[in-house]
Amino acid sequence: MHTRISVFAALFLVLAVLLSMPLAAQEPLRGLVVDRGSDALWLGFPSAAQKGMVFNVMLVPGSKVIARAKILEATPDAPYVAKASFTMLDKKAFIPIGAYVEATNLAVADRDKEPGYKAVTLGPKGPNPLSLQAGVFFPSSDELSEETDQAWPALQLNYRLCKSESTEVSLGVAHYRKRGTFPFGMVTGLRNLQVIPVTIDVKFRMSEDAKKGWYGKVGAGAFIANDRRAIPAVSDETVHSTTIGWQAALGYENKRGRSAQLGYIDARHRDFKGVTFTLGARF
């Protein structure tokens, strides 16, 4: 995840340098590939592109043209990003993030015209960005499973923040709660543990089909815990704490947004950790 963010930061730094170098009217518009999917590229430019413009795609400036891209949608204001379809000219080549693009003679020459094309929607696609996952949490901590249970109900609500062809970023709020008992001398104590993870999750497609197939998911954030331990006639104490934690998962999603997911979750400095299995649905 840190590597991908670093790559994006480096790309936009290069674009900032290009932006500081004004183009002459006869010079072609040029930019970089900032993301890609199975059937589309996302291009970044120092100035606005127009729908219908055609670009040569190269690994570096002056190298062999490996593909040709055509603008489908573009933002009229900074940051200038465009979505483009593409055709591979070299079937053995691969277009990496950071590849160089340059407008061809087939492109629209006048870039000073008022943009009259549709802007790209960088936010969530579809009428509702919400999805819900429900399933089971299996604690891997012996102490936690002995004091509560070997299986907990698990629930997570996800709100999609942004999406490209192959990557989705969402805000997740989950809920885990279980009551149990623990031995204390000659008596039995009661334990009630509730954990609410609030995470930023990155979901990336592992198949070429952007609408279905296998995916991976990683996330991290704040884990809010309320841990109550009560010993009859002795004590009743609730500890409120917040720590950082992470989760990772592998899943499969169909075209209707139904999914099955197997994952692992871990809260730092706590006994809350284990395997999750959930079924999901997108609204």
matplotlib code that plots the C-alpha trace (Angstrom):
import matplotlib.pyplot as plt

x = [0.0, 2.8, 4.6, 1.5, 1.0, 4.7, 4.3, 1.3, 3.1, 6.2, 4.0, 2.2, 5.5, 6.6, 3.3, 3.9, 7.3, 5.6, 3.0, 5.8, 7.0, 4.5, 3.9, 4.1, 1.0, 2.7, 4.0, 2.0, 0.2, 2.1, 1.5, 1.8, -0.2, -1.3, -3.5, -4.7, -7.4, -8.1, -9.7, -8.9, -6.0, -6.1, -3.8, -2.5, -1.6, -0.2, -3.2, -6.7, -7.1, -10.2, -12.5, -11.4, -7.7, -5.3, -2.0, 1.0, 2.0, 5.7, 7.7, 9.9, 10.0, 11.5, 11.2, 9.1, 5.3, 3.7, 0.0, -2.4, -4.9, -8.0, -9.6, -13.1, -13.6, -11.5, -11.6, -11.8, -10.0, -6.9, -5.8, -6.1, -7.0, -8.5, -9.9, -8.8, -9.4, -6.3, -5.1, -1.9, 0.4, 3.0, 1.1, 4.1, 4.4, 2.9, 1.8, 3.2, 2.0, 4.3, 4.4, 4.8, 2.0, 2.2, -0.5, -0.4, -1.4, -4.8, -5.4, -7.3, -4.7, -6.2, -6.0, -7.1, -10.7, -13.3, -13.8, -17.1, -16.9, -18.1, -15.9, -14.7, -16.4, -13.7, -16.1, -18.0, -19.7, -23.2, -26.3, -25.1, -21.5, -22.5, -21.8, -22.3, -20.4, -21.6, -20.1, -18.0, -14.8, -12.6, -10.2, -6.6, -5.8, -6.3, -7.2, -9.8, -11.4, -11.5, -13.0, -15.6, -16.2, -14.5, -16.8, -18.1, -20.6, -18.8, -20.3, -18.7, -20.3, -18.2, -18.5, -16.7, -14.6, -13.1, -12.6, -10.6, -10.8, -8.7, -8.6, -11.2, -10.7, -13.3, -14.1, -15.0, -16.7, -16.9, -18.5, -17.4, -18.9, -19.0, -19.8, -18.0, -16.6, -13.2, -12.1, -11.1, -10.3, -13.4, -15.8, -16.4, -16.0, -18.0, -16.3, -18.0, -15.7, -16.7, -14.3, -15.2, -12.5, -12.6, -10.4, -9.4, -9.4, -7.8, -9.4, -7.5, -8.7, -6.7, -8.6, -8.9, -12.7, -13.4, -16.9, -16.2, -13.5, -10.9, -9.7, -7.3, -8.0, -5.8, -6.7, -5.6, -7.0, -8.3, -9.6, -11.9, -12.4, -14.6, -13.6, -15.7, -14.6, -16.9, -16.3, -19.5, -19.2, -15.5, -15.2, -16.8, -14.4, -14.7, -11.5, -12.0, -9.0, -8.1, -5.2, -4.2, -4.8, -4.8, -6.7, -6.1, -8.4, -8.8, -12.2, -14.4, -17.1, -19.7, -21.3, -24.2, -21.9, -22.2, -19.0, -17.3, -14.2, -11.6, -9.4, -7.3, -7.6, -5.2, -5.4, -2.0, -1.2, -4.5, -5.7, -8.2, -6.9, -8.0, -9.6, -12.7, -15.1, -17.9, -20.5, -21.1, -23.6, -23.5, -26.6]
y = [0.0, 2.4, 1.6, 2.4, 5.7, 6.5, 5.7, 8.1, 10.8, 10.5, 10.6, 13.7, 15.3, 14.7, 16.2, 19.2, 19.7, 19.4, 21.9, 24.4, 24.1, 25.8, 24.2, 26.1, 26.0, 23.6, 21.2, 18.1, 17.5, 14.9, 13.2, 9.9, 6.8, 7.1, 4.0, 1.2, -1.5, -4.3, -2.1, 1.5, 3.8, 6.8, 9.5, 12.6, 15.8, 19.3, 20.9, 19.9, 17.1, 16.8, 13.9, 12.2, 13.1, 10.3, 9.6, 7.4, 5.3, 4.7, 3.4, 6.5, 9.6, 8.7, 5.0, 2.5, 3.2, 0.2, 1.3, 4.0, 5.6, 7.6, 10.0, 9.0, 11.4, 14.2, 16.6, 20.3, 21.6, 20.6, 18.0, 17.1, 13.4, 11.6, 8.1, 6.5, 3.3, 1.8, -0.6, -2.5, -2.1, -4.4, -7.5, -8.6, -5.3, -4.2, -0.7, 0.1, 2.9, 5.8, 5.2, 8.3, 9.4, 12.0, 13.4, 12.4, 14.3, 12.7, 14.6, 17.9, 20.6, 23.6, 23.1, 26.7, 26.1, 26.1, 22.5, 21.3, 17.7, 15.6, 15.5, 12.3, 11.2, 10.5, 9.6, 6.4, 4.9, 3.7, 4.9, 3.6, 3.1, 1.1, -2.6, -5.0, -8.0, -10.5, -13.7, -15.3, -14.4, -17.2, -15.9, -17.2, -16.2, -19.2, -16.9, -15.0, -18.2, -19.9, -16.8, -16.1, -18.5, -20.1, -18.3, -14.7, -12.9, -10.4, -7.4, -4.7, -1.8, -0.3, 3.1, 3.3, 6.5, 6.2, 3.6, 3.0, 0.1, -2.2, -0.6, 0.5, 2.5, 2.4, 3.4, 0.4, 0.2, -3.2, -4.6, -7.6, -8.5, -11.5, -12.4, -15.1, -16.2, -16.6, -18.4, -16.4, -18.5, -20.3, -18.1, -17.4, -13.9, -12.5, -10.9, -8.7, -7.6, -5.3, -4.2, -1.6, -1.3, 1.8, 1.3, 2.5, -0.5, -0.9, -3.6, -4.6, -6.9, -9.9, -10.7, -8.8, -8.5, -5.4, -6.6, -10.0, -12.3, -12.7, -9.8, -9.0, -6.5, -4.8, -2.2, -0.4, 2.0, 2.5, -0.3, 0.9, -1.6, -1.8, -4.7, -5.4, -7.9, -8.4, -10.7, -11.1, -9.4, -8.4, -6.0, -4.7, -2.9, -1.7, -0.7, 1.6, 1.7, 2.6, 1.0, 0.6, -2.6, -4.1, -6.6, -8.5, -10.8, -12.7, -13.0, -13.6, -11.2, -11.8, -9.3, -8.7, -7.6, -10.7, -11.9, -14.5, -13.4, -15.1, -12.8, -12.2, -9.3, -8.2, -5.4, -4.3, -5.0, -6.8, -10.4, -9.6, -11.4, -14.2, -15.4, -14.0, -15.5, -13.3, -13.1, -9.7, -7.8, -4.4, -2.3]
z = [0.0, 1.0, -2.3, -4.4, -2.6, -3.1, -6.8, -7.2, -5.3, -7.6, -10.7, -9.6, -8.7, -12.3, -13.6, -11.4, -13.1, -16.5, -15.4, -14.6, -18.2, -20.5, -23.9, -27.1, -29.2, -31.7, -29.0, -28.3, -25.0, -23.0, -19.7, -17.7, -17.0, -13.4, -13.1, -15.4, -15.7, -18.1, -20.7, -19.8, -18.8, -16.4, -17.7, -15.8, -17.7, -16.9, -18.7, -19.8, -22.4, -24.6, -25.4, -28.7, -28.4, -29.4, -27.7, -28.4, -25.3, -24.7, -21.8, -21.8, -24.1, -27.5, -27.1, -29.2, -29.3, -27.6, -27.6, -28.7, -26.3, -27.0, -24.5, -23.4, -20.5, -19.0, -16.1, -17.1, -14.0, -12.1, -11.3, -15.0, -15.3, -18.2, -18.8, -22.1, -24.1, -25.6, -28.3, -28.0, -31.0, -29.4, -28.2, -26.1, -24.3, -21.0, -20.0, -16.5, -14.2, -15.1, -18.8, -21.0, -23.3, -26.1, -28.3, -32.0, -35.1, -34.8, -31.6, -31.2, -31.8, -30.0, -26.2, -25.5, -26.3, -23.5, -22.4, -23.6, -22.6, -19.7, -16.6, -15.2, -12.0, -9.5, -6.7, -6.2, -9.2, -9.0, -7.0, -3.6, -2.4, 0.6, 1.1, 4.1, 5.3, 7.9, 9.1, 11.9, 13.8, 15.1, 17.9, 17.5, 21.1, 23.5, 26.4, 24.4, 22.9, 26.4, 28.1, 25.5, 22.7, 19.7, 17.3, 17.4, 15.1, 12.8, 11.0, 8.8, 6.9, 4.1, 2.4, -0.9, -1.1, -4.6, -7.3, -10.4, -12.8, -10.6, -7.1, -4.6, -1.4, 1.3, 4.9, 7.0, 10.4, 12.0, 15.2, 17.2, 20.6, 22.8, 26.5, 28.4, 31.7, 33.4, 36.5, 39.6, 42.6, 43.8, 41.8, 38.1, 36.6, 33.7, 30.7, 28.0, 25.2, 22.4, 19.6, 16.9, 14.2, 12.0, 9.1, 5.6, 3.3, -0.1, -2.4, -5.5, -8.3, -9.1, -12.4, -15.6, -15.3, -13.2, -12.4, -10.9, -9.8, -7.1, -5.1, -2.2, 0.6, 3.2, 5.7, 8.9, 11.4, 15.0, 17.1, 19.8, 22.6, 25.7, 27.9, 31.0, 33.7, 36.6, 39.6, 41.8, 45.2, 44.4, 41.5, 38.3, 36.0, 32.4, 30.5, 27.5, 25.1, 21.5, 19.7, 16.1, 14.1, 10.7, 8.6, 5.3, 3.3, 0.1, -1.5, -4.6, -5.9, -8.6, -11.0, -8.6, -5.8, -3.7, -2.2, 0.1, 2.0, 4.2, 6.3, 9.3, 11.8, 14.5, 17.2, 18.5, 22.2, 22.7, 22.7, 19.9, 16.8, 14.6, 11.4, 9.8, 7.2, 5.9, 3.1, 1.6, -0.5, -2.3, -2.1]

ax = plt.figure().add_subplot(projection="3d")
ax.plot(x, y, z, "-o")
ax.set_aspect("equal")
plt.show()
